[in-house]
Amino acid sequence: MKMASPLRGEVLNLYKNLLHLGREYPKGADYFRSRLKAAFLKNKDVKDPEQIKQLIAQGEFVIKELEALYYLRKYRAMKQRYYKDDNE
């Protein structure tokens, strides 16, 4: 059940990065952590290096999506804090 060493390191880094980003997840860190663990366990038996690379790329896309979500949330909070709402 050994994965190729360079890919194993990439997978572990991906998991750590996602776990770190999950701390700010809107539904809570525990919710995010359980979903993340389930997603990684679902693919734990994948042996094909090309398929592993595809899954890593998919995980990196998720990282970019989460970062965009967080930046948007921070932007909205800043805008709400510093600019009067025109609809009032």
QUIWOBEL-V288825 format. One line per field, one symbol per residue. psi: psi as a letter, one per 30 degrees, with the letter a starting at -180 (. if undefined). burial: # if it has 16 or more other C-alpha atoms within 10 Angstrom, else .. A space follows every 10 residues. Layout:
psi->???
burial->???
//
This chain:
psi->gklkeeeeee eeeeeeeeee fffgkeglee eeeeeeeeee eegfgkfjee eeeeeeeeee eeeeeeeeee eeeeeeeeee efkkkff.
burial->..#....... #..##..##. ##..#...#. .##..#.... .......... .#..##..## ..#..#...# .......... ........
//
